[in-house]
Amino acid sequence: AEHSIPRAAASVADLLADPEIAIVDIAVTPWAQAEIAAEVIAAGKHLLCQKPLADRYAHAVRVVDLARQRGVKLAVNQQMRWDAGMQVSKQLIEQGALGTPADARIEVSIRTPWPMWPWIAQSERLEIMYHSIHYLDALRYLFGDPERVTSLHGGWPGQPEVGETRTLTVFHYPDDLRVTVDVTHHNWSDDAYARFRFLGTDGIISGTLGLLYDYPTGRVDTLAYQPNREPRTWHDASLSTRWIPDAFVGPMASLMAAIQTGGDPITAGADNLGTLRAVFAAYRSARDGRTVALDEITARGE
């Protein structure tokens, strides 16, 4: 009533009993999501889940399996794929503008007030599970699945958060491609940045993630492209949308299209298992001090 919402359900069961509801958008903590998702699937509803899909890989696998068995569409809200900089980069890469991709990196150094979300600040797994998961997913979207992952994790002196707030993660591919994500959340200075650079044999894409400069309002992303030929001129893209709220249209729209066509959402649950394997491989790598193959991450082990 306070927000003039005309209909509300007293419980998940009441909501799922409504025959007019075809899609359920779940936005809860990751340890609660799998159980609710199982109820939604049992009711035959399609669903959009928050990221991470679950805090245990085995739980995520179970949700994906249940959705497949019930014949409902499951998408995960990895909306960075629809951020303007990532969308234009995807188009350029598919057009061959980079040639053979060789070096891709996302570099973020910002100040994030994690205590605003106490449950995240107290999580033993923090930075990659709740922030860099976006980058790992977007990089998979652009360059495919890596074979192996190496990750270093650390905190900041005297930080109030429990989990890692600084990470350096590398994706290893079978060819010469190297993908790096370098993030810190305790940059107290005015020299903050959030940038991406994708370098290939035939060109380079360079840009910024506008959201992180004035979070949560954010700015429009920037993106420029330079071909590897004379004259080496930079070409600026004219971007107009913002990560928040514009990119959030993408996962739900993709889910709706999949329901209509019988296809798969772009961020389908089955695809998202690849992102979660990268996430859990990063944590195992940091814990064990070694490079971890993605096929080590199984429902039995995580």
HUZISUL-V164254 format. One record per residue. N is the residue number from 1. RES is the residue in one letter. SS is DSSP state (A for helix, B for strand, O for the rest). PHI is phi in whole degrees, -180 to 180 (NA if undefined). Layout:
# HUZISUL-V164254
[[N & RES & SS & PHI] [N & RES & SS & PHI]]
This chain:
# HUZISUL-V164254
[[1 & A & O & NA] [2 & E & O & -59] [3 & H & O & -106] [4 & S & O & 59] [5 & I & O & -87] [6 & P & O & -72] [7 & R & O & -130] [8 & A & O & -146] [9 & A & O & -107] [10 & A & O & -80] [11 & S & O & -160] [12 & V & A & -61] [13 & A & A & -61] [14 & D & A & -64] [15 & L & A & -62] [16 & L & A & -72] [17 & A & O & -79] [18 & D & O & -81] [19 & P & O & -69] [20 & E & O & -78] [21 & I & O & -87] [22 & A & O & -105] [23 & I & B & -130] [24 & V & B & -115] [25 & D & B & -99] [26 & I & B & -98] [27 & A & O & -135] [28 & V & O & -134] [29 & T & O & -64] [30 & P & A & -63] [31 & W & A & -74] [32 & A & A & -97] [33 & Q & A & -70] [34 & A & A & -61] [35 & E & A & -66] [36 & I & A & -66] [37 & A & A & -59] [38 & A & A & -63] [39 & E & A & -66] [40 & V & A & -63] [41 & I & A & -64] [42 & A & A & -61] [43 & A & O & -81] [44 & G & O & 78] [45 & K & O & -93] [46 & H & B & -76] [47 & L & B & -149] [48 & L & B & -114] [49 & C & B & -104] [50 & Q & O & -71] [51 & K & O & -102] [52 & P & O & -70] [53 & L & O & -58] [54 & A & O & -159] [55 & D & O & -90] [56 & R & O & -128] [57 & Y & A & -62] [58 & A & A & -60] [59 & H & A & -68] [60 & A & A & -65] [61 & V & A & -59] [62 & R & A & -63] [63 & V & A & -62] [64 & V & A & -62] [65 & D & A & -64] [66 & L & A & -62] [67 & A & A & -63] [68 & R & A & -65] [69 & Q & A & -66] [70 & R & A & -84] [71 & G & O & 77] [72 & V & O & -109] [73 & K & O & -87] [74 & L & B & -125] [75 & A & B & -123] [76 & V & B & -117] [77 & N & O & -81] [78 & Q & O & -90] [79 & Q & A & -76] [80 & M & A & -61] [81 & R & A & -60] [82 & W & A & -101] [83 & D & O & -62] [84 & A & A & -57] [85 & G & A & -62] [86 & M & A & -73] [87 & Q & A & -64] [88 & V & A & -68] [89 & S & A & -60] [90 & K & A & -59] [91 & Q & A & -62] [92 & L & A & -65] [93 & I & A & -64] [94 & E & A & -66] [95 & Q & O & -80] [96 & G & O & 84] [97 & A & O & -66] [98 & L & O & -88] [99 & G & O & 72] [100 & T & O & -92] [101 & P & B & -62] [102 & A & B & -125] [103 & D & B & -144] [104 & A & B & -128] [105 & R & B & -150] [106 & I & B & -120] [107 & E & B & -127] [108 & V & B & -133] [109 & S & B & -137] [110 & I & O & -140] [111 & R & B & -113] [112 & T & O & -113] [113 & P & O & -81] [114 & W & A & -56] [115 & P & A & -61] [116 & M & A & -63] [117 & W & O & -118] [118 & P & A & -55] [119 & W & A & -68] [120 & I & A & -76] [121 & A & A & -60] [122 & Q & O & -94] [123 & S & O & -79] [124 & E & O & -69] [125 & R & O & -110] [126 & L & O & -121] [127 & E & A & -62] [128 & I & A & -74] [129 & M & A & -64] [130 & Y & A & -117] [131 & H & A & -129] [132 & S & A & -69] [133 & I & A & -55] [134 & H & A & -63] [135 & Y & A & -67] [136 & L & A & -62] [137 & D & A & -68] [138 & A & A & -64] [139 & L & A & -71] [140 & R & A & -62] [141 & Y & A & -61] [142 & L & A & -84] [143 & F & A & -125] [144 & G & O & 90] [145 & D & O & -78] [146 & P & O & -76] [147 & E & O & -87] [148 & R & B & -141] [149 & V & B & -134] [150 & T & B & -121] [151 & S & B & -146] [152 & L & B & -115] [153 & H & B & -124] [154 & G & B & -158] [155 & G & O & -115] [156 & W & O & -121] [157 & P & O & -52] [158 & G & O & 74] [159 & Q & O & -63] [160 & P & O & -79] [161 & E & O & -74] [162 & V & O & -84] [163 & G & O & -88] [164 & E & O & -68] [165 & T & O & -123] [166 & R & B & -135] [167 & T & B & -141] [168 & L & B & -135] [169 & T & B & -126] [170 & V & B & -123] [171 & F & B & -92] [172 & H & B & -106] [173 & Y & O & -116] [174 & P & O & -71] [175 & D & O & -104] [176 & D & O & -88] [177 & L & O & -70] [178 & R & B & -125] [179 & V & B & -123] [180 & T & B & -130] [181 & V & B & -124] [182 & D & B & -125] [183 & V & B & -135] [184 & T & B & -137] [185 & H & O & -114] [186 & H & B & -122] [187 & N & O & -81] [188 & W & O & -80] [189 & S & O & -84] [190 & D & O & -90] [191 & D & O & -101] [192 & A & O & -89] [193 & Y & B & -156] [194 & A & B & -147] [195 & R & B & -138] [196 & F & B & -132] [197 & R & B & -148] [198 & F & B & -122] [199 & L & B & -113] [200 & G & B & -132] [201 & T & O & -69] [202 & D & O & -113] [203 & G & B & -179] [204 & I & B & -138] [205 & I & B & -112] [206 & S & B & -137] [207 & G & B & -163] [208 & T & B & -127] [209 & L & O & -94] [210 & G & A & -60] [211 & L & A & -54] [212 & L & A & -84] [213 & Y & A & -86] [214 & D & O & -140] [215 & Y & O & -62] [216 & P & O & -93] [217 & T & O & -67] [218 & G & O & 78] [219 & R & O & -118] [220 & V & O & -73] [221 & D & O & -60] [222 & T & B & -114] [223 & L & B & -156] [224 & A & B & -136] [225 & Y & B & -129] [226 & Q & B & -129] [227 & P & B & -80] [228 & N & O & -87] [229 & R & O & -159] [230 & E & O & -81] [231 & P & O & -77] [232 & R & O & -77] [233 & T & O & -100] [234 & W & B & -83] [235 & H & B & -117] [236 & D & B & -88] [237 & A & O & -83] [238 & S & O & -98] [239 & L & O & -100] [240 & S & O & -132] [241 & T & O & -100] [242 & R & O & -119] [243 & W & A & -55] [244 & I & A & -107] [245 & P & A & -102] [246 & D & A & -62] [247 & A & A & -67] [248 & F & A & -70] [249 & V & A & -66] [250 & G & A & -58] [251 & P & A & -60] [252 & M & A & -71] [253 & A & A & -63] [254 & S & A & -65] [255 & L & A & -64] [256 & M & A & -62] [257 & A & A & -63] [258 & A & A & -65] [259 & I & A & -64] [260 & Q & A & -70] [261 & T & A & -97] [262 & G & O & 82] [263 & G & O & -90] [264 & D & O & -112] [265 & P & O & -62] [266 & I & O & -62] [267 & T & O & -107] [268 & A & B & -59] [269 & G & A & -57] [270 & A & A & -62] [271 & D & A & -67] [272 & N & A & -65] [273 & L & A & -60] [274 & G & A & -65] [275 & T & A & -64] [276 & L & A & -66] [277 & R & A & -61] [278 & A & A & -65] [279 & V & A & -61] [280 & F & A & -71] [281 & A & A & -65] [282 & A & A & -64] [283 & Y & A & -68] [284 & R & A & -67] [285 & S & A & -62] [286 & A & A & -64] [287 & R & A & -68] [288 & D & A & -92] [289 & G & O & 67] [290 & R & O & -153] [291 & T & O & -79] [292 & V & B & -120] [293 & A & B & -76] [294 & L & A & -62] [295 & D & A & -73] [296 & E & A & -75] [297 & I & O & -86] [298 & T & O & -131] [299 & A & O & -65] [300 & R & O & -77] [301 & G & O & -98] [302 & E & O & -121]]
